């Protein structure tokens, strides 16, 4: 076994060039962001048209136990680059909003590995994140129709730490496309995205969804839909309960969800986060399970963090987290990950600068795999 930072002793194939290219990219993008006007327009009928999104690129260095590779500039799958347009109009007490949002992660931490360095330029319908219309009334709640978030989406990802751009319960986001290597033969095993899962509900699908009005901090949601844009046209249904409130110096958020999809796949998950605002100390917990008939995968996740305004540029967030999963990729398998992360927000430029180190460990009853070490540094710029 290597030491925790054993990859630093190995030659990095394209590290210097990749880092230089990424730094130039970040500097140019930040300069553009400084001068970008707010892309929001008032129309003659009183409606508001807004164009918004984010660019989130970085440098990933990954050591699989046999070789070290660097990838840049690479899209950060924890919070992918995207662009959206929304149309919002009020009709008395009712608000109508239409949203079109898309991403194009051709070269992403989710799909790039030592075996696949080339971008995947093929368009995938799932890159349409949202194509929907929503109708909202403060007294009656909100009704959603179209491609978008199911009720259970983000129920395992409630997190007040300030480092979700790079570290949260979806630990595979940092290097999901990378592959584990057999310790004896060096043969490639499963991808990190297969060995780790936070079972965050049913994601985004074509659905009808209803959210109740907020009552004492609680919002209940239910949705029914189909995975029309993916490979399998399956029926889906879920319910969720969310909570947000502040008690004196403490901010508290949480969610739980139950989800079902065709072929009797059942997901149960939840998460909670608490932030002591004066000190910045925070704690986050998430857990979930999926029963697909053949096996029951399950995990727990915990994070300890500090969120403070150390400098005038914006808040600084530091976190340490741990993930433990059982039977995720296969029955009898164990998935573990520990990570440290730092995020510096620069408010004036709508920018988050981040750096994280994460170790991935995967074991089965029949094979022994090398641990994987990942370092990801980059910037997310919102507009």
N, C-alpha and C positions, 0 to 999 in steps of 0.2 A: 504493500500500500504506500502511496505517496503521502507526503505531508500536505497540510491543507492548502499551501500555496506552491505545491510542487511544480505546477505548470510554469511558474516564473523562471525556472531553471532551464526550460526547454526553448529552442530557437523558434521564434515566431516567423512564419513564412513571409507574410506581407505586412507585419505590424507597423513598421515606421511609415511606409507609404500610405497605408490605410488610414493611420492616425492623422497624418498631414492632410490628406484629402478631406477627411471628415471635419477637421478644424477649419479649413478654408470654407467648406460648405456651411458650417454653423455661423461663421463670422459674416458671410455674405447674406445669409437668411436673416440674421439678427439686424443687420443694417437695413434690409428691406422692411422688416417688421417695424422699425422705429418710425418710418415714414408712411406706413399704411393707414389710410383713413378708415373710419368705421364703415363697413359695408352694409349700411342700413338705410332704407329709403321709405319715406312716407308717400303713399300713392293718393291720387285725388279722391278715391272713394273712402279714404280713412284707414285703409289697410296698411300693414307694414311688411315690406319685403326685406329679408335679411340673408346675406351670404356669409357663411362662417366655416371654420374648420381648424385643422391643426397639421403641422409638419412635425413628425417625431422620428428623428434619425440618429443613429449612433454607430459606435465601433464595438463589435463583439469579438472577444478573444476566447476561444474554447479549447480546452485540453481534455482529450478523451482517454488519456492514460498511455497512448502510443504516439500521438502527434498533437501538435498545437497549430491551430489555424486562426487567422484574423479575417474578419469580414467587415467591409465598410464601403460606402455608407449603407447601413442596413436599417430597415424599418423595425421599430420596436413594437412587437406584438402585444405587449402589456397594454398599450394605448395607441393603436395604429394611426398612421396618417390618414386624413379623411377630409372631405369637403361636403358642404350641405347648403341647401337653400330652403328657407321657410317663408310661408305666407300666412300672416296673422290678421284677423279682423274681428272686431266686436260687433255683436248684434244685441244691444241691450245688456242683459245680464249674462249673455252667452258669449263664449269666445270660440272661434273656429280657427284651427291651425292646420296647414298642410305642409308636409316636410318631405324633401327628397335628399337622401344622404348616401354617399358611396365612398368606397375605399378601393385601392388598387395595390395590394401588398405583393408585388411581383418578386421583391427581394427582401424577405422578412425573416426575423428570428424564428418564425414558426415553420418555415419550409426550406431553409438553407442548411446544408451540412457539408462535411468533408467529401461526401459522395455526390453532392449536388451544389456546385458553386454558381451555376448559371441561373439568372432570373427566369421565373416562369411567367412569360408574357401572355399566356392564354387567359382570356376573360372568363370569369366564373360568375354565374348569376348571383351567388351568395355575396358578391362584393357590393350589391345593393343592400346597404344596411337598413335603410328606412324608405318606404314609399307609402305614406299613410296620411290619413285625415283624422283629426281629433276634435271633439266637441266637449267643452267644459263649462260647468256652472258651479259656483261656489256652494250652492245649497244641494245640488243633485249629484255632483261628482264629475267624472270624466269618462267619455266613451271614445275608444280608439278603433280604427278600422283600416286594415291594410298590412303591409310588411313592416314589422317593427318588434318592439320588445314584448315577449310574453310576460304574463303576470309574475312568473318566478325568476325572470332574468335579473341578475345582480343581487339576488337574495343571499348568495354566499359570499358577496363581495362588499358588504358594508364595512367601511374603514375610514377612520378619522385621523390617521397618522400623518398624512401629507406626503407619503411616498408611493401612492398607488400608481404613479406613472411608471414605476419600475419594480415595485414589490408589494404583492398582496396575495390572497389565497390561491390565485392562478399562478403558481410558481413556475409552471412550464413556459410561461410567456417570455422569459428571458432567453431561452435557448431550445425551444420546443422541437425544432427540426433536427437537432444533433442526435447522434446515435450512440448507444452504449456499446462497449467492446468487450468480448469475452476475454477474461483475464489470461487464459492459457493460450488460446489460438489467435486472438486479435480479431476474430470474426465479428461482423457487425450484428448487433442485437436490435431490440426495439428502439424506436425514437422516444425522446424524452416526453413528447406530447402524448404518447400512448401509455407511458408508465406513470404519469401524474395527471390528476383531474380534480377540479374542485366541485364538480357536479353542480354547477351554477344554473340550476333549473333547465329550461328548454330553449334558452337563447332567443334569437329573433326569427320569426316566421310570419306567414300570412295568417292573420287572426282577427278576431273581434275580442276586445278587452274592455273591462269596466273597472274603474277605481272609485271607491266610495269617497265622500267628502272626508276631510281630516277631522277626527273627533278625539280630543284629549291626547293628541300626538299620534293616534293610530290611523292607518289607511289600509283597508282590505281590498284585494284585487282578485279578479278571476278572468280567465281567457280560454278560448277554444280556437284551434286553427289547424293548419296543415303545413308540412315542410315542402312547400311547392317549389322553391328555388334550388333545393338540394337534390341529391341523387335519389333519395327515397321519399316518395309522396306518402307520408304517414300522418295519421290523425294525432292531435296533441291536445291536452287539456291540463290546466293547473290552477291552483289558488295560492295566494300569498298574503301575509300580514306584515306590515312595516310600522316602525315606531321611530319618531324623532322628537326629542324634547330637551330642555335645558333646566337643570336644577341648581340654582345658585351658581357655583363655579364649575359645575360639571355639565358637559354636553354628552347626551346618550343617543345612540342610534342602533337599530337592530332590524332583523327580518327573518322570517321563517317561511318555507314553501313546501308544497306537496305537488308533484307533477307526474303525469301519466302520459305515455305514448303508446301507439299501436304495437301489438305483439307483447303487451303486458310488461313493458319496461316502466319501473316506478323509481322516482327520485325524491328523496327527502333531504332538505338542506336548510341551513340557517347560519347567520353570522350576527355578531354584536360588537360594538366599539364604544369605548368611553374615553373622553378627553377632559382632563383637568386644565381648564383654560389659563389660569394664572401661571401655573408651572410648566405647562406644555406636555406633561407626562400623559401617555395614552396607552391603552391596551386593546387589542383586537383578537377576537376568537371566531373561528369558523369550523363547521363540520358538515359532513354530508355522506349519503350513501346512495348507491344505485343497484337495484335488483333487476337483472335482465333475464332471469329464469335459469341461466347457467351458473352464475356466480353473483355474489353481493360484494361490490367494491365499496370501500369506506375510507374516510380520512378524518384527521383533526389538524387544525392549524392554529398557531398562536403567534402573536407579534407584540413586542414591547417597543415603545417609541418615545421620542422627545421632539416637540414642535415649538420652536422659540424664534423670536425676532432678535437675532444676535446682531444683525447689520441692517442698515437703512434700506437696502435693496429689496428686502422682502423676507418672509419666514424661511428658516432653515429646519429641515426635518431629518432625523436620524432614526433608523430602526434596526432591530434584530428580530428575525422570525424563524420558525421551525414548522416543517410539514411532515406528517407521518401517515402513510396510506397502506392499506392492505387489499390485496386481490384486485388492483386497479387494471393492470394490463392482462394478468392471467391469475387463475386460482393458485393460491400459495405464494404469490409474489409480495414483496415488501418494497415500498417506495419512500425514501426519506430525503429531505432537503433542508439545509440551513443557509440563511442568507443575511448579509448586512447591506444596508442601503443608505445613501445620503442624497437629498434633493435640496437645491438652493433655488428659490423662486426670485425672479427679477421682475417685479410688478410693472415697471415702466415699459418693458418690452414684451409683456405677456409670455414670459419664457420660464421654463423649468430646466435647470442644469442638473444632471444626475450621474451617479456612479454607484454600481452595485457589484458585489461578489456573491456568487451562489455555488454551492456544492450539491451535486445530485448523486444519490446512491440508490442502486436497484439490485435486488436479490430475488432469486427463485429457488425452488427446491432442487432443481436439476442443473443450474448453471451459476457461475460466479462471474460477475461483471466488474470492470474497473469503474471507479468513481469518475464523475465528470466535473470539471471546474470551469465556471463561466465568469467572465468579467464583461460588463456592458457599461459603456459611458456614452453620454449623448445629450441631446437637448430637444425639448418639445416647445414649439412656438405656436401659440394660438392666435387666430385672427378672426 
